[in-house]
Amino acid sequence: MSQIGSVLLWSSKDKLNHTRNIAGFLIPETAEEYPVNYVLDGQQRISSIYAVFSKDIEQDKTYPRYNPNLDIFEIYYDFKVKKFMAKNDVQDNIDSIIHLRNFLDVSSLFDKLKLLNTIYHEDAQNLCSKFLNYELPVVTIKYRTKEEVGLIFERINNTGTKLGTLDLMTAWTWTDDFHLHEKTTELFEDLDEKGFGSLSQNILLQAISGFLQNDTTTKAVLNLKAENIRDNWENFCEALKKAIDFVSTELLCKNIDFLPYQQQLVGLTKFYSYKSIPNAEEFNAIKRWFWRTSFSNRYSSGTTTEKMNYDIEIINLIRNKEFEGIETFKMNVSEIELINTNFSKANSLSRAFLLLMAQSHPRDLVKNIKVDLSTAFSKYNRKEFHHTFPNAFLRDNEFMKHEIFSLMNFCFLSSDSNKKITNNKPSIYFFTLIDQKEINAILESNLLPLDKTVYVEDDFKAFLERRAELVLTEIKTKI
């Protein structure tokens, strides 16, 4: 789910003369002895969230010209076409649609799910999880005068752009001798040279918080102190760069686009936060942790900050020579999942699979030379992965697209070698284009089955099963 920005609040007991409730809704008055939270930035965001998900949306009639039409907040999701829809676009008696407001209303959710076609229940669960577990960064300014708040707001909002957590942190931690935004810009320039310049700003802040506080929650990030960041900035940058060097040199991940999860860098940064050089046991343990978290859905659902905090807890133990915690990380990939997952660098399993293949130093099927992984993993080179059983051959044999694009049907292969293979079936090109003296070594380097029967008989389904079995065995050697 994409980020929607942050919210900046000012908590004050001072009553302002001119205020309006968000979107004009009737919200209970705050008792005199309690402070009021004024929304300084993010009014549209917080108004939309409240109006879309809350049942209590009666509007105050005091300032009717400021009140939006409530119909714009009646949003639905159609699981069949996989898109959000406005109220006017929804047809009656459609069993693929659910009203977003029902997700946060348990009393009505179960009844609405009964009306939803059962084939969409898993999708509904995933969508519901995304909304329920979304963390909205909120910065609350306390114990400041109106003049001070005005200066802070002017400092962070003079461009009129949507503010992110980093912008708010920059404003809140700003001092004359340390400017977080400038420092992170310099850091991202260094990371870009390593192929990791597109690291998420939120992950960066979580890595800083994990480095300093062993806590990656939004609350912990927003509680970071300027002096603490400033005094430890160089050490943090060094640890993060060592973490990236580890995945780049030891795990052959040359670009962040191929890292299974960016969240893994949070734990790895903590691993390299210690001044002592890790010994062989620690090094082996962190590799096992990496592969176990890569071949799981660890960061795909639920509250990822809790999981990153647990990562840090176990990594701290590893750096103290305690390794039992590694066993609590479970690899949950099956042969069926390997076969049924379509190849796409947008999904974590594909990225983990590519890295796994890289560990075997794959050789080009036709040229019998080592694949240049720097080129293959380049952000700008997306044509170094091709079907083992050619696309055209499988189409001609009436295989479905989801079968043709099975993750298990892909290998490292240069564009010119792929052109030589064209649409030749395996029973031809495996025995005319591949060096027969070296064929076993070439196949092993690509995690391809050594049993030639599947190629002689062009048995695609048997090939997928044999390869999935082989890949799963290889995964188990890493964890």
KOLVO-516923 format. One record per residue (C-alpha): residue in one letter; x, y, z. Coordinates in steps of 0.02 Angstrom, whole numbers, padded with zeros to 5 digits, always signed. Example, Ala and Ser with C-alpha at 12.3 -4.5 7.8 and 13.67 -1.06 7.14 Angstrom:
A+00615-00225+00390/S+00684-00053+00357/
//
This chain:
M+00000+00000+00000/S+00072+00170-00049/Q+00111+00301+00082/I-00016+00441+00110/G+00098+00557+00207/S+00098+00612+00387/V-00006+00715+00507/L+00059+00860+00611/L-00040+00902+00769/W-00022+01040+00897/S-00084+00990+01070/S-00133+01144+01169/K-00250+01200+01308/D-00261+01370+01225/K-00429+01387+01140/L-00419+01466+00968/N-00552+01586+00911/H-00577+01516+00738/T-00578+01326+00717/R-00678+01195+00622/N-00694+01009+00648/I-00617+00901+00512/A-00733+00893+00361/G-00866+00981+00467/F-00909+00825+00566/L-00994+00833+00736/I-00853+00784+00853/P-00878+00789+01042/E-00813+00946+01128/T-00653+00928+01230/A-00670+00960+01416/E-00592+01123+01477/E-00454+01037+01575/Y-00396+00935+01426/P-00293+00996+01278/V-00361+01005+01102/N-00267+00927+00956/Y-00263+01052+00813/V-00220+00983+00642/L-00081+01090+00569/D-00042+00980+00419/G-00138+00832+00347/Q-00315+00898+00364/Q-00372+00820+00200/R-00288+00656+00243/I-00362+00637+00415/S-00533+00700+00356/S-00538+00571+00216/I-00484+00428+00329/Y-00615+00473+00459/A-00755+00497+00332/V-00720+00337+00235/F-00708+00222+00385/S-00813+00299+00525/K-00997+00264+00553/D-01022+00431+00643/I-01020+00555+00501/E-01156+00679+00548/Q-01102+00854+00497/D-01108+01016+00596/K-01225+01142+00513/T-01136+01295+00586/Y-01026+01320+00432/P-01119+01224+00296/R-01023+01301+00151/Y-00865+01212+00214/N-00947+01041+00225/P-00907+00922+00081/N-01036+00810-00001/L-01031+00650+00102/D-01059+00542-00052/I-00878+00569-00103/F-00825+00465+00049/E-00934+00316+00004/I-00796+00206-00068/Y-00810+00024-00119/Y-00687-00107-00180/D-00725-00227-00323/F-00618-00383-00304/K-00663-00445-00477/V-00589-00295-00569/K-00468-00254-00426/K-00511-00069-00411/F-00590+00055-00291/M-00757+00124-00345/A-00867+00273-00302/K-01044+00247-00240/N-01123+00299-00405/D-01023+00167-00501/V-01081+00021-00393/Q-01218-00094-00455/D-01338-00182-00340/N-01323-00367-00297/I-01142-00384-00351/D-01052-00521-00252/S-00877-00453-00284/I-00895-00284-00199/I-00877-00228-00019/H-00900-00059+00064/L-00736-00001+00142/R-00825+00062+00298/N-00868-00118+00341/F-00685-00164+00364/L-00673-00067+00527/D-00847-00114+00589/V-00835-00291+00655/S-01021-00299+00691/S-01062-00281+00506/L-00906-00356+00427/F-00956-00539+00451/D-01128-00510+00377/K-01054-00421+00226/L-00926-00560+00199/K-01070-00683+00184/L-01133-00584+00034/L-00959-00587-00045/N-00916-00730-00161/T-00804-00851-00065/I-00669-00843-00199/Y-00635-00664-00142/H-00626-00699+00045/E-00436-00715+00048/D-00417-00554-00052/A-00537-00468+00067/Q-00435-00529+00215/N-00275-00461+00138/L-00353-00292+00098/C-00428-00281+00272/S-00257-00321+00347/K-00176-00180+00248/F-00299-00053+00315/L-00297-00117+00494/N-00107-00125+00503/Y-00068+00037+00412/E+00033+00153+00524/L-00001+00338+00497/P+00149+00441+00558/V+00086+00573+00679/V+00195+00710+00753/T+00119+00800+00902/I+00192+00967+00956/K+00169+00999+01141/Y+00213+01138+01263/R+00245+01266+01126/T+00173+01439+01104/K+00073+01489+00952/E+00224+01590+00891/E+00341+01440+00904/V+00217+01327+00818/G+00198+01454+00679/L+00386+01454+00648/I+00394+01263+00646/F+00248+01252+00525/E+00323+01384+00411/R+00489+01293+00410/I+00416+01127+00355/N+00278+01182+00239/N+00348+01326+00138/T+00345+01222-00023/G+00162+01173-00011/T+00203+00990-00044/K+00140+00836+00048/L+00248+00804+00200/G+00324+00635+00239/T+00394+00570+00402/L+00569+00626+00353/D+00508+00804+00323/L+00425+00810+00493/M+00576+00732+00577/T+00688+00860+00491/A+00583+01003+00558/W+00568+00933+00732/T+00752+00887+00752/W+00823+01037+00660/T+00969+01128+00741/D+01094+01255+00677/D+01231+01123+00661/F+01130+00973+00601/H+01004+00962+00460/L+00933+00787+00441/H+00871+00813+00263/E+01042+00870+00202/K+01126+00724+00288/T+01006+00596+00214/T+01026+00674+00041/E+01214+00649+00054/L+01188+00471+00115/F+01068+00428-00027/E+01197+00491-00153/D+01322+00367-00080/L+01193+00227-00081/D+01148+00264-00261/E+01326+00224-00313/K+01303+00053-00232/G+01136+00023-00321/F+01034+00054-00162/G+00984+00236-00187/S+00799+00195-00195/L+00795+00136-00014/S+00629+00191+00063/Q+00641+00345+00174/N+00532+00257+00302/I+00647+00106+00305/L+00795+00224+00328/L+00713+00306+00479/Q+00667+00135+00550/A+00848+00079+00526/I+00908+00234+00621/S+00784+00202+00760/G+00830+00018+00768/F+01013+00064+00771/L+00991+00188+00913/Q+00842+00120+01012/N+00813-00062+00960/D+00638-00005+00914/T+00567+00028+00739/T+00389+00078+00782/T+00322+00243+00719/K+00313+00308+00897/A+00498+00267+00923/V+00547+00349+00759/L+00454+00507+00802/N+00535+00510+00975/L+00711+00512+00904/K+00811+00658+00975/A+00912+00772+00863/E+01067+00762+00972/N+01059+00572+00974/I+01046+00563+00785/R+01182+00694+00762/D+01305+00612+00883/N+01283+00439+00804/W+01256+00486+00621/E+01427+00434+00556/N+01421+00268+00648/F+01247+00234+00580/C+01299+00272+00401/E+01449+00157+00418/A+01339+00015+00484/L+01211+00037+00344/K+01346+00037+00210/K+01423-00120+00284/A+01252-00202+00279/I+01235-00157+00095/D+01411-00218+00059/F+01363-00383+00142/V+01211-00413+00030/S+01308-00352-00122/T+01469-00453-00102/E+01420-00602+00006/L+01245-00629-00063/L+01277-00556-00237/C+01129-00436-00230/K+01195-00294-00335/N+01040-00186-00333/I+00903-00150-00206/D+00772-00199-00336/F+00823-00380-00308/L+00828-00378-00118/P+00683-00488-00059/Y+00631-00360+00073/Q+00699-00187+00112/Q+00657-00222+00294/Q+00802-00344+00298/L+00922-00197+00293/V+00857-00140+00463/G+00914-00300+00545/L+01077-00306+00448/T+01118-00127+00498/K+01096-00178+00679/F+01211-00326+00648/Y+01348-00208+00590/S+01317-00080+00727/Y+01437-00173+00841/K+01619-00119+00840/S+01684-00296+00850/I+01709-00391+00688/P+01584-00537+00676/N+01664-00710+00691/A+01627-00858+00578/E+01480-00919+00684/E+01397-00749+00688/F+01426-00729+00502/N+01347-00898+00467/A+01200-00858+00581/I+01160-00693+00494/K+01163-00780+00326/R+01041-00910+00390/W+00930-00770+00456/F+00935-00685+00286/W+00882-00840+00189/R+00748-00887+00315/T+00670-00714+00306/S+00688-00710+00116/F+00590-00871+00088/S+00443-00824+00197/N+00303-00698+00192/R+00374-00618+00348/Y+00356-00436+00298/S+00210-00455+00176/S+00070-00440+00303/G+00034-00395+00482/T+00132-00267+00583/T+00306-00265+00509/T+00379-00156+00647/E+00348-00294+00775/K+00438-00415+00661/M+00585-00297+00634/N+00596-00270+00822/Y+00605-00459+00845/D+00738-00467+00708/I+00841-00342+00807/E+00815-00438+00969/I+00881-00599+00891/I+01023-00510+00801/N+01080-00433+00965/L+01086-00610+01035/I+01185-00670+00884/R+01314-00534+00912/N+01326-00598+01091/K+01360-00776+01030/E+01184-00841+01064/F+01115-00927+00909/E+00961-01025+00964/G+00842-00886+00910/I+00877-00919+00726/E+00767-01074+00736/T+00614-00966+00772/F+00620-00897+00594/K+00524-01018+00484/M+00542-01043+00297/N+00367-01076+00231/V+00390-01100+00043/S+00325-01259-00038/E+00355-01343-00206/I+00177-01299-00257/E+00205-01115-00217/L+00367-01113-00316/I+00275-01183-00467/N+00118-01077-00451/T+00207-00911-00422/N+00230-00810-00581/F+00399-00734-00615/S+00398-00549-00575/K+00530-00442-00493/A+00384-00357-00405/N+00360-00507-00290/S+00480-00557-00152/L+00485-00742-00194/S+00549-00705-00369/R+00685-00592-00299/A+00735-00722-00170/F+00741-00856-00305/L+00853-00750-00416/L+00973-00722-00271/L+00972-00908-00233/M+01019-00947-00413/A+01156-00816-00405/Q+01241-00914-00264/S+01276-01055-00387/H+01368-00936-00506/P+01257-00979-00655/R+01330-01009-00827/D+01246-00953-00987/L+01162-01106-01063/V+01227-01072-01238/K+01393-00982-01211/N+01449-01084-01059/I+01522-00929-00976/K+01479-00860-00805/V+01333-00740-00807/D+01385-00561-00766/L+01276-00537-00613/S+01315-00351-00605/T+01235-00335-00776/A+01094-00456-00741/F+01048-00368-00579/S+01065-00194-00653/K+00917-00081-00621/Y+00918-00034-00805/N+00942-00207-00880/R+00785-00311-00871/K+00818-00435-01013/E+00937-00557-00932/F+00803-00680-00875/H+00714-00796-00996/H+00606-00952-01007/T+00693-01121-01000/F+00550-01198-01097/P+00524-01062-01231/N+00368-00955-01222/A+00317-00983-01403/F+00341-01172-01391/L+00229-01182-01237/R+00096-01070-01315/D+00093-01182-01469/N+00064-01328-01352/E-00084-01240-01272/F-00009-01207-01101/M-00090-01065-01006/K+00000-00902-00973/H+00012-00932-00785/E+00098-01099-00821/I+00217-01025-00950/F+00271-00887-00830/S+00297-01003-00682/L+00444-00948-00577/M+00519-01121-00603/N+00528-01092-00791/F+00654-00949-00779/C+00842-00942-00779/F+00982-00818-00810/L+01005-00805-00997/S+01077-00666-01105/S+00971-00589-01242/D+01081-00651-01383/S+01080-00829-01316/N+00891-00821-01302/K+00883-00766-01484/K+00983-00919-01535/I+00861-01031-01442/T+00710-00936-01513/N+00559-01052-01504/N+00656-01216-01515/K+00592-01348-01398/P+00709-01415-01263/S+00728-01583-01351/I+00816-01487-01490/Y+00913-01344-01411/F+00970-01437-01255/F+01066-01558-01366/T+01122-01444-01507/L+01161-01276-01425/I+01221-01329-01251/D+01399-01397-01235/Q+01368-01583-01206/K+01535-01608-01118/E+01490-01474-00990/I+01301-01493-00988/N+01289-01562-00811/A+01396-01422-00739/I+01295-01293-00837/L+01129-01364-00776/E+01189-01374-00595/S+01244-01193-00599/N+01068-01143-00651/L+00979-01257-00527/L+00906-01354-00674/P+00865-01541-00662/L+01002-01658-00720/D+00875-01788-00776/K+00880-01771-00966/T+00715-01862-00987/V+00613-01704-00955/Y+00707-01617-01097/V+00708-01764-01218/E+00521-01784-01197/D+00484-01597-01184/D+00388-01638-01026/F+00354-01465-00956/K+00251-01516-00805/A+00379-01645-00751/F+00514-01514-00775/L+00425-01391-00660/E+00402-01525-00526/R+00584-01583-00534/R+00651-01407-00529/A+00540-01355-00384/E+00602-01507-00287/L+00783-01460-00329/V+00759-01277-00281/L+00675-01321-00117/T+00820-01437-00074/E+00942-01295-00111/I+00844-01175+00000/K+00855-01298+00144/T+01045-01300+00129/K+01047-01111+00159/I+00934-01103+00312/
//
